[in-house]
């Protein structure tokens, strides 16, 4: 990895205008994050699935009575989008990702040297994860629950979504990671050199600039067990143009419900191949090389269907050209009542879907989701 000073080199200049994570954290948001942490930590044992504060916030969300365009939704209605995501039952996705993190936690094979072999067996590998097209943090909130995850990098082009992501990740850690003292929200993810450390892959987040730490009194980025978090407005165009060249390597990289947008943005003949290939090359290049690492792509295989029914060219390319392994799971939307089902499906899917939900008085919208995994061993 390059040293931090390389961020000022000519090839990195276009990315210097991308806001740092800490630019997203206003004084108000910082206090909200600390309040979320305090409420979660006041609970005895495991926090309830829906704390009173969270339920109140959900009830206060005003969902527009019409379908909202994708970009307008991400920029103007992040809380409404996040409410829909809370109804998306992705437990099967979480279980799979959890199993991946557990396997990636294992340290690299030890050398023949006995002292190093014993140290490797005793070591617990801190897993660094990245979520591209993170939205409001659905995947990041799943990943950060695992006790092995030490650093989380979240990237999305829309700042309003990232603010919701920060909130959701902090809440998730506070509720489930009782061994942690806090979440350190760091400005950027860049390589840093500390002493004579021989393993550059231990680099996590740049903490040289002022970081915002949420959690127990006195928690810092250097505190044992602190989860490091970075969330910046980075587009897939930035990824394709070399943004990740100074990024620390990751053990797990996830791109969920996002790569298809890259494809559609360049649709026409084979034009999308170049955009998708450039994105995949950058994400694959981000994978750690000291041991096992994995890239996971997640895409919808059919909404309002109990079996996969989408079979477009993107999955075919992932499998044929890159050797991804494919599986599928159910990820149904489960609403509180028919009224909520109608409102949220109209907001996201449109009037036709909402009408079906209303006529059949449904509270469940079935969906199938594909998961593609490419290992680096």
VOPAVEX-695144 format. One line per 8 residues: number of its first residue (from 1); their letters; for each residue x, y, z of C-alpha. Coordinates in steps of 0.001 Angstrom, whole numbers, plus 524288, in hexadecimal, padded with zeros to 5 digits. Layout:
NUM	a	X,Y,Z ~ ...;
//
This chain:
1	xxxxxxxx	80000,80000,80000 ~ 80460,80DF0,7FD9F ~ 8072E,81768,8086E ~ 7FD4C,821F6,80BB2 ~ 80561,82C65,804FF ~ 8022A,8261F,7F7EF ~ 7F489,82BE0,7F923 ~ 7FAAE,83886,7F45D;
9	xxxxxxxx	800F5,83272,7E86C ~ 7FBAD,8369E,7DB12 ~ 7F487,829D3,7D86B ~ 7ECCD,82B6B,7E508 ~ 7E926,839CF,7E395 ~ 7DB9E,837C5,7DDA0 ~ 7D76F,830ED,7EA1F ~ 7DBF0,83BB7,7F34E;
17	xxxxxxxx	7CECF,84277,7F1EF ~ 7C726,836D7,7F739 ~ 7C254,83A9B,804D4 ~ 7C824,8336F,81061 ~ 7BF81,82B69,81943 ~ 7C0A7,8356A,82411 ~ 7BAF9,83FE4,81B20 ~ 7AE1E,83874,81BA4;
25	xxxxxxxx	7AD91,8386C,82A79 ~ 7A770,84510,82F25 ~ 7A6CD,84859,83D90 ~ 79879,8446F,83D69 ~ 79B32,8373E,83710 ~ 7A651,834AB,84079 ~ 79D45,836BA,84C0E ~ 792F6,82E04,845AB;
33	xxxxxxxx	79CF2,82333,843CD ~ 7A158,82426,851ED ~ 7931B,823BD,85657 ~ 790E1,8176A,84E40 ~ 79CC1,8113B,8549F ~ 79894,81510,86251 ~ 78AB8,80FE0,86091 ~ 78FAA,802D8,85B51;
41	xxxxxxxx	7998F,80145,86644 ~ 78F7E,80426,870CF ~ 7880F,7F7E7,86CF2 ~ 78A3A,7EBF6,87577 ~ 78FE8,7E0F5,86D56 ~ 78CB5,7E11B,85EE4 ~ 78572,7ED0A,85A29 ~ 7778C,7EACE,85557;
49	xxxxxxxx	77540,7E9B9,846C7 ~ 76DC9,7F67D,8462D ~ 77146,80027,8510D ~ 7674C,80AA9,85444 ~ 76F88,81562,84E04 ~ 7707D,80D9D,84164 ~ 761E6,80AC8,840E2 ~ 75EE4,81912,842FB;
57	xxxxxxxx	76812,81CF0,8380A ~ 7619C,81336,82EC9 ~ 7540E,81860,831E0 ~ 758B1,8262C,82EF5 ~ 75D19,822D0,8211C ~ 753E9,828E1,81719 ~ 7538D,82051,80AE7 ~ 74FBA,8278C,7FE4F;
65	xxxxxxxx	74303,82260,7F83A ~ 74988,8203D,7EAF8 ~ 75508,81944,7E4C2 ~ 761A3,820C4,7E650 ~ 76C7E,82039,7DC33 ~ 778D1,81920,7E02A ~ 78222,824AF,7E12C ~ 777ED,82D7D,7E770;
73	xxxxxxxx	77535,822C0,7F14A ~ 78373,8218B,7F52B ~ 7855F,83041,7F640 ~ 77885,834D9,7FC38 ~ 77267,8291C,802E4 ~ 77D20,8214C,809BF ~ 774EE,81ED8,815F6 ~ 76989,819B4,80DF0;
81	xxxxxxxx	772CC,810F5,80656 ~ 778D6,80C42,8130E ~ 76B61,808E9,81862 ~ 76909,80037,80C8B ~ 7763B,7F9CC,80EBA ~ 77258,7F6C4,81CC4 ~ 76719,7EED9,81737 ~ 77044,7E762,80E27;
89	xxxxxxxx	7726E,7DA3A,814B4 ~ 780AE,7D7A9,81175 ~ 783A2,7CE14,81C5C ~ 78818,7C3D1,81294 ~ 791A4,7CD9C,80CB8 ~ 79696,7D11A,81A3D ~ 7988D,7C2DA,81DD9 ~ 7A0A6,7C0A8,811AA;
97	xxxxxxxx	7A8EA,7CCD9,813AA ~ 7AAC1,7C933,821EB ~ 7B00C,7BBEF,81DDD ~ 7B964,7C292,8146C ~ 7BEB3,7CBA4,81EE9 ~ 7C098,7C017,82818 ~ 7C892,7B8E2,81DE2 ~ 7D05A,7C510,81A5D;
105	xxxxxxxx	7D382,7C73C,828A5 ~ 7DCF3,7BBDE,82851 ~ 7EB25,7C095,827D5 ~ 7F3B5,7BD84,81BFC ~ 7FB4F,7B0AB,81C51 ~ 806D6,7B1B2,82598 ~ 814F3,7AFE0,821A3 ~ 81D8F,7A499,825F1;
113	xxxxxxxx	82320,7AD21,830A6 ~ 81D54,7A7EA,83D5C ~ 81C5D,7B52F,843FB ~ 81534,7BB22,83876 ~ 80C94,7AF1E,8375B ~ 8080D,7B045,84581 ~ 805E5,7BEE8,8440B ~ 7FDB1,7BCB9,837DB;
121	xxxxxxxx	7F52A,7B2B1,83EA1 ~ 7F2CD,7BBFB,849FD ~ 7F04C,7C7AC,84140 ~ 7E29D,7CC25,83E39 ~ 7E20E,7D224,830DE ~ 7DAB3,7DEFD,830B0 ~ 7D242,7DEAC,8247F ~ 7D168,7EAF1,81C24;
129	xxxxxxxx	7C51A,7EC05,813F5 ~ 7C0BE,7F572,80951 ~ 7B2F4,7F828,8048A ~ 7B1A5,7FEB3,7F738 ~ 7A4B0,804F5,7F3BA ~ 7A1D6,803EB,8023C ~ 79553,80BFE,80235 ~ 79059,80D86,81010;
137	xxxxxxxx	7995A,802E6,81526 ~ 7914C,7F696,813F0 ~ 79D08,7EDD4,81111 ~ 7A6AC,7F575,81970 ~ 79D7D,7F43E,8250B ~ 79D62,7E587,82335 ~ 7AC0D,7E452,821CF ~ 7AFB5,7ECB9,82D7C;
145	xxxxxxxx	7A822,7E3B5,8369D ~ 7B273,7D928,83554 ~ 7BC71,7D9FC,8406F ~ 7C7B1,7D7DF,836E8 ~ 7C4D0,7E424,82EF4 ~ 7CE35,7EEF5,832CD ~ 7CC76,7F8DE,827D9 ~ 7C117,7FC3C,81EE9;
153	xxxxxxxx	7C250,80476,81288 ~ 7B56F,8095C,80CD0 ~ 7B45E,8101B,7FF9F ~ 7A8B3,815D6,7F88C ~ 7A75E,82149,7EF40 ~ 79C61,8279C,7F71D ~ 79FAC,82EB8,803CB ~ 791DD,82DEA,809B1;
161	xxxxxxxx	79293,81F20,808CF ~ 79FD3,81F00,80F7C ~ 79AB0,82691,81B2B ~ 79052,81C1B,81D29 ~ 79AF5,811EC,81B62 ~ 7A310,817CD,82656 ~ 7973A,8177B,82F4A ~ 793EA,80962,82C10;
169	xxxxxxxx	7A1C8,80450,82DA8 ~ 7A39D,80B0A,83ACF ~ 79694,80594,83F80 ~ 79A06,7F7F7,83ACA ~ 7A731,7F7E9,841BF ~ 7A178,7FDAB,84E34 ~ 796C2,7F36C,84ED8 ~ 79EA8,7E760,84B5C;
177	xxxxxxxx	7AD1D,7E99F,84E37 ~ 7AD3C,7EA5D,85CFE ~ 7BBE1,7E814,85D25 ~ 7BE8B,7F4DB,855F5 ~ 7C0B9,80206,85C4B ~ 7BBFA,809E6,850B6 ~ 7BC03,80D1F,84247 ~ 7C6B9,81609,83D2F;
185	xxxxxxxx	7C21B,81D8B,83134 ~ 7CEB2,82067,829EC ~ 7D0BF,82A55,81EFE ~ 7D5B6,82142,81468 ~ 7DA9D,813A4,81187 ~ 7E8DA,8145C,80D91 ~ 7F506,80C75,81037 ~ 7FD25,810EA,81BB8;
193	xxxxxxxx	80A3C,80C73,820CF ~ 80C39,809F0,82F2F ~ 819F1,80699,833CD ~ 82076,7FB39,82CEB ~ 8145A,7F2F6,82B55 ~ 817C6,7E8BF,8212A ~ 809A8,7E5FF,81DA3 ~ 80457,7F195,81611;
201	xxxxxxxx	7F739,7EAD4,815F4 ~ 7F4E1,7EE2F,82436 ~ 7F25D,7FC0E,81F8E ~ 7E457,7FFE8,821B3 ~ 7DFE3,80DFE,821F4 ~ 7E74B,81AB5,821BB ~ 7E57A,820B9,82F19 ~ 7EF69,82BA2,82DE0;
209	xxxxxxxx	7E4CF,835C5,82B98 ~ 7DA73,8387A,835C3 ~ 7D14D,82CE8,8374C ~ 7C3D5,82CB4,83D73 ~ 7C272,82211,847A2 ~ 7B52E,81DA0,84C90 ~ 7B3EE,814BE,85849 ~ 7B991,813A4,865D2;
217	xxxxxxxx	7C041,81F6E,86BCC ~ 7CE3B,82051,86714 ~ 7CCA0,81716,85B87 ~ 7D678,819A5,850AE ~ 7DABA,81333,84410 ~ 7E5BB,80CC3,84BA3 ~ 7DCB6,80742,8561F ~ 7DCAD,7F854,85663;
225	xxxxxxxx	7D078,7F343,84FD7 ~ 7CC43,8001F,849B2 ~ 7C5B0,7FE1F,83C7F ~ 7CB1F,80744,83229 ~ 7C174,80CF4,8286A ~ 7C351,814CA,81BF5 ~ 7B80D,8197D,8134E ~ 7BAB7,8224F,807A6;
233	xxxxxxxx	7B2FA,826AF,7FBA0 ~ 7BA4D,81EBF,7F177 ~ 7B423,81B09,7E473 ~ 7B6C5,80F25,7DC13 ~ 7BCD6,8189B,7D261 ~ 7C6C4,81BEE,7DCE9 ~ 7C914,80D76,7DF3B ~ 7CB63,80B36,7D0BB;
241	xxxxxxxx	7D4AC,816DE,7D033 ~ 7DDFD,8121B,7DAA9 ~ 7D888,816D8,7E7A1 ~ 7DC40,809F5,7EE04 ~ 7EAA6,80AC0,7EA48 ~ 7EE1C,81030,7F7CA ~ 7E406,8085B,7FF48 ~ 7E804,7FE1B,80950;
249	xxxxxxxx	7E4C9,7F04E,80539 ~ 7D86A,7E997,809E9 ~ 7D537,7DBAF,80D96 ~ 7C722,7DCEB,8090C ~ 7C1A7,7E61B,7FEB3 ~ 7B305,7E6AD,7FC2D ~ 7ABBF,7ED6E,7F12A ~ 79D46,7EB50,7F3C1;
257	xxxxxxxx	79232,7EF23,7EAA3 ~ 79B64,7F8CE,7E40A ~ 7A345,7F2B0,7D8FE ~ 796F2,7F1C2,7D0BD ~ 7961C,800AB,7D151 ~ 7A3D2,80165,7CBB9 ~ 79F64,7F888,7C0AE ~ 792D9,80012,7BDD3;
265	xxxxxxxx	799F0,80D28,7BDC7 ~ 7A219,80862,7B23C ~ 797DF,7FFE4,7ABBB ~ 798B7,7FDF4,79D16 ~ 79FA3,7F329,795C3 ~ 7ABF4,7EF57,79CF4 ~ 7AE99,7FCDB,7A2A6 ~ 7AAF2,7F88A,7B051;
273	xxxxxxxx	7B58E,7EE17,7B01E ~ 7C049,7F845,7B1AB ~ 7B9AB,7FF07,7BD32 ~ 7B694,7F260,7C44E ~ 7C404,7ECA4,7C186 ~ 7CAEB,7F8E5,7C66E ~ 7C2BE,7F8AF,7D2D1 ~ 7C539,7EA47,7D54B;
281	xxxxxxxx	7D3CA,7EBC8,7D2B2 ~ 7D49E,7F696,7DCE4 ~ 7CCD9,7EEDB,7E6F3 ~ 7D4A0,7E26A,7E4A4 ~ 7E11F,7EA56,7E5D0 ~ 7DCA7,7EEF2,7F336 ~ 7DC9A,7E11E,7F8B2 ~ 7E6E3,7DDC2,802D1;
289	xxxxxxxx	7F1DE,7D4FC,7FE01 ~ 7F73B,7D003,80B03 ~ 7ECBC,7C59B,80C31 ~ 7DEFF,7C25A,807E0 ~ 7D67E,7CDA0,8032A ~ 7C99C,7CE7E,7FBD9 ~ 7C1C0,7D777,7F30E ~ 7B2F7,7D606,7F3F5;
297	xxxxxxxx	7A93C,7DB65,7EA18 ~ 79ACD,7DB86,7EDC6 ~ 78FB4,7DE21,7E42C ~ 78110,7DC11,7E377 ~ 77C4C,7D013,7DBFF ~ 76DEF,7D386,7DC2E ~ 7644E,7DB4F,7E472 ~ 7569F,7D60C,7E70A;
305	xxxxxxxx	75BC4,7C889,7E3CD ~ 75EA6,7BCC7,7EC6D ~ 768D3,7B762,7E2FD ~ 773BF,7BE12,7DB45 ~ 76EF8,7C2D4,7CE20 ~ 778D2,7CCEF,7C9B6 ~ 783D0,7C7DC,7C14A ~ 78A9B,7D37B,7BB30;
313	xxxxxxxx	7982F,7D4E7,7B5B9 ~ 79E7D,7DA56,7C215 ~ 79DCF,7CD97,7C9EA ~ 7A24B,7C630,7BDEE ~ 7AE3A,7CEEA,7BCD1 ~ 7B164,7CDA4,7CB47 ~ 7B170,7BEE4,7CA4B ~ 7B749,7BCCA,7BCC9;
321	xxxxxxxx	7C19F,7C778,7BC8D ~ 7C559,7C8A5,7CAE4 ~ 7C24E,7BB78,7D0F2 ~ 7B893,7C021,7DB23 ~ 7B141,7B5A1,7E2A6 ~ 7A287,7B7DE,7E2D4 ~ 797D3,7B509,7ECBC ~ 78A8C,7BADF,7EF46;
329	xxxxxxxx	78238,7BDB9,7FB29 ~ 774D0,7C339,7FE53 ~ 774A4,7D16E,802B1 ~ 7662D,7D48E,80450 ~ 76105,7E1C9,8086D ~ 758EA,7E02F,814C4 ~ 7507A,7EBD1,81868 ~ 7495B,7EF0E,82500;
337	xxxxxxxx	73C21,7EFC7,81E5A ~ 735E0,7F145,810F9 ~ 735A6,80015,811C5 ~ 74455,80097,813C7 ~ 74653,7F660,80925 ~ 73EAD,7FE88,7FF64 ~ 74575,80B42,802F5 ~ 7534E,805FD,80256;
345	xxxxxxxx	75178,7FDBA,7F619 ~ 74B72,80961,7EF15 ~ 756C4,811FD,7F36F ~ 76124,80898,7EE4C ~ 75B03,7FF4D,7E464 ~ 74FC0,80758,7DF06 ~ 74100,807BD,7DE4B ~ 73EFD,7FA91,7D7BA;
353	xxxxxxxx	745CB,7F31E,7E29B ~ 73EFA,7FB27,7ED11 ~ 731C1,7F842,7E6FA ~ 73449,7E99E,7E77D ~ 7383D,7EA8B,7F5BC ~ 72BC5,7F204,7F8EA ~ 72281,7E94A,7F134 ~ 727FB,7DCE6,7F747;
361	xxxxxxxx	729A4,7E32A,804C6 ~ 73791,7DE55,8054D ~ 74200,7E169,80F56 ~ 74CC9,7D95D,808E6 ~ 75351,7DC20,7FBE1 ~ 75BAB,7D04F,7F810 ~ 768E9,7D24F,7F1F3 ~ 7746B,7C9FB,7EDA6;
369	xxxxxxxx	78263,7CEB9,7EE70 ~ 78EC5,7C97D,7E841 ~ 79BE5,7C948,7EF2D ~ 7A860,7C7E6,7E732 ~ 7B561,7C56C,7EE12 ~ 7C32E,7C5FC,7E8AD ~ 7CDE3,7C12A,7F1A0 ~ 7DC0B,7C516,7F236;
377	x	7E33E,7BA78,7F9B1;
//
